[in-house]
Amino acid sequence: MTNLINNIFAVDAPLVMSKCYIHTRRSGQQVLFIDFGLLWKMSEEIWLPPGTWQLLFLTRDATDSDWEKVVERDSKYPEWWYKDYELKSPFCYNSTQSGHSLLRSKGLNLDKNYVLIEKIC
């Protein structure tokens, strides 16, 4: 689990999966379930640290509106541009480009799929 920004984390997930969700056990502990839908591997459980978590999106399915919830606007021209987290250029043209720069800045591979989750308290 990689801390991307503030309380938003990326969890490595396979490209081949049918769904994922966060489940709260009777003990109050939350678990991220990744359902593969395969006979030889049905699901994987990732126990989350204490707190309340919410699922944001999968990077393989992410849209500009998904990334808007995660990335910051450019500090100099917030009405037009988004922050480039790799600092390779002065700005990014859209939130998806900014989100990809955020993943790369944390050493994550864009060819992989990640579940983005947020710790809300």
C-alpha positions as CSV (number, residue, x, y, z in Angstrom):
1,M,0.0,0.0,0.0
2,T,1.5,3.3,-1.1
3,N,0.6,6.7,0.3
4,L,0.0,8.9,-2.7
5,I,-1.2,12.2,-1.3
6,N,-2.9,13.2,2.0
7,N,-4.9,10.2,3.1
8,I,-5.2,8.5,-0.3
9,F,-3.4,5.2,-0.9
10,A,-2.8,3.0,-3.9
11,V,-3.1,-0.8,-3.4
12,D,-1.6,-3.1,-6.1
13,A,-4.4,-5.0,-7.8
14,P,-4.3,-7.5,-10.8
15,L,-5.6,-6.3,-14.2
16,V,-7.8,-9.5,-14.3
17,M,-10.4,-9.0,-11.6
18,S,-14.2,-8.9,-11.5
19,K,-14.7,-6.4,-8.6
20,C,-13.4,-5.1,-5.4
21,Y,-15.0,-3.6,-2.3
22,I,-14.3,-2.7,1.3
23,H,-16.0,-4.9,3.9
24,T,-16.2,-4.1,7.7
25,R,-15.9,-7.2,9.9
26,R,-17.8,-7.6,13.1
27,S,-14.7,-6.5,15.0
28,G,-14.8,-3.2,13.2
29,Q,-11.7,-4.0,11.2
30,Q,-12.0,-3.1,7.5
31,V,-10.8,-5.4,4.7
32,L,-10.3,-4.7,1.0
33,F,-11.7,-7.7,-1.0
34,I,-10.4,-8.2,-4.5
35,D,-12.6,-10.7,-6.3
36,F,-10.9,-12.5,-9.2
37,G,-13.9,-14.6,-10.3
38,L,-11.5,-17.4,-11.2
39,L,-12.0,-21.1,-10.2
40,W,-8.4,-21.4,-9.0
41,K,-8.3,-18.1,-7.2
42,M,-11.5,-16.7,-6.0
43,S,-10.5,-13.6,-4.0
44,E,-7.8,-11.9,-2.0
45,E,-8.2,-10.1,1.3
46,I,-6.0,-7.1,2.3
47,W,-6.5,-6.0,5.9
48,L,-6.5,-2.3,6.2
49,P,-4.9,-0.3,9.0
50,P,-7.4,0.9,11.7
51,G,-9.7,3.7,10.6
52,T,-12.6,4.2,8.2
53,W,-11.8,3.6,4.5
54,Q,-13.6,4.2,1.3
55,L,-13.0,2.9,-2.2
56,L,-12.4,5.7,-4.7
57,F,-11.7,3.9,-8.1
58,L,-9.5,1.5,-10.0
59,T,-6.8,3.1,-12.1
60,R,-7.6,0.9,-15.1
61,D,-11.1,2.3,-15.2
62,A,-10.3,5.9,-14.1
63,T,-11.8,8.9,-15.8
64,D,-10.9,12.6,-15.5
65,S,-13.7,13.1,-13.0
66,D,-12.2,10.3,-10.8
67,W,-8.8,11.8,-10.8
68,E,-10.3,15.2,-10.0
69,K,-11.0,13.8,-6.5
70,V,-7.3,13.0,-6.0
71,V,-5.0,15.5,-7.7
72,E,-4.4,19.2,-7.1
73,R,-4.8,22.1,-9.5
74,D,-1.7,24.0,-10.6
75,S,-0.8,26.6,-8.0
76,K,-0.1,29.3,-10.6
77,Y,-3.0,28.8,-13.0
78,P,-5.6,26.7,-11.1
79,E,-8.4,27.5,-13.5
80,W,-6.6,25.8,-16.5
81,W,-3.9,23.3,-15.4
82,Y,-3.2,20.5,-12.9
83,K,-0.1,19.8,-10.8
84,D,2.7,17.8,-12.3
85,Y,4.0,15.6,-9.4
86,E,7.1,14.5,-11.3
87,L,8.1,18.2,-12.0
88,K,9.0,17.3,-15.6
89,S,6.9,20.1,-16.9
90,P,5.3,23.2,-15.4
91,F,1.8,21.7,-15.4
92,C,-0.4,18.9,-16.7
93,Y,-3.2,19.5,-19.2
94,N,-5.8,17.3,-17.5
95,S,-6.5,15.5,-14.2
96,T,-5.7,12.0,-15.7
97,Q,-2.2,13.2,-16.9
98,S,-1.7,14.7,-13.4
99,G,-2.8,11.4,-11.7
100,H,-0.4,9.4,-13.9
101,S,2.4,11.8,-12.9
102,L,1.4,11.2,-9.2
103,L,1.6,7.4,-9.6
104,R,5.0,7.7,-11.4
105,S,6.4,10.1,-8.7
106,K,5.8,7.3,-6.2
107,G,7.6,4.7,-8.3
108,L,4.4,3.0,-9.4
109,N,4.1,1.4,-12.8
110,L,1.4,2.7,-15.1
111,D,1.1,-0.7,-16.8
112,K,-0.3,-2.1,-13.5
113,N,-3.7,-1.7,-12.0
114,Y,-4.2,0.0,-8.6
115,V,-7.2,0.3,-6.2
116,L,-7.3,3.9,-4.8
117,I,-8.7,4.1,-1.3
118,E,-9.1,7.0,1.1
119,K,-8.8,7.0,4.8
120,I,-11.6,9.3,5.9
121,C,-11.0,9.1,9.7
